[in-house]
Amino acid sequence: MKILIDIGHPAHVHYYKYLYHELKNRYKIIITAKNVSIIKELLNYYNMPFINIGSKGSNLALKYVKQVYFTKAIVKIIREHRIDMTIGVTPAIVHSALLTQRNSILFNDDDQAVL
């Protein structure tokens, strides 16, 4: 089985680091990550190789455009690596899985009071 884990925030590195290290010897794991310096530093620190899928948007309109871009980038990676399942917190995970007819697991890391 091939699994894609998407990292969009530094907290996600901590969220998935144990899962990654537990599964990496049994499955092929591909990590995608936003181009954020602290995310890259953490992934390197925890020895988690990743594919950089670009920078986040700086305003609301650009964030929307970037979500479309992230989805397209993840779809391309799913097809190239023949990914079976996607895991993450970002909308791009669900959208890309839907577009490629793969299974996805979406986690919600927001505080219930905020929702």
BELHUKA-V658009 format. One line per field, one symbol per residue. ss: DSSP state (h for helix, s for strand, l for the rest). phi: phi as a letter, one per 40 degrees, with the letter a starting at -180 (. if undefined). burial: # if it has 9 or more other C-alpha atoms within 8 Angstrom, else .. A space follows every 10 residues. Layout:
ss->???
phi->???
burial->???
//
This chain:
ss->lssssssllh hhhhhhhhhh hhhllllsss ssslllhhhh hhhhhlllll sslllllllh hhhhhhhhhh hhhhhhhhhh hlllssssll hhhhhhhhhh llssssllll lllll
phi->.bbbbbbbad cccccbccdd cccccbbcbb bbaccbdccc ccccdcfbca bcbhccccbc cccccccccc ccccdccdcc cfccabbibc dccccccccb fbcbbbcbbc cdccc
burial->.#######.# .##...#..# ..##..#### #####...## .###...#.# ..#...#... .#######.# #####.###. ..######## .#######.# .#####.... .....
//
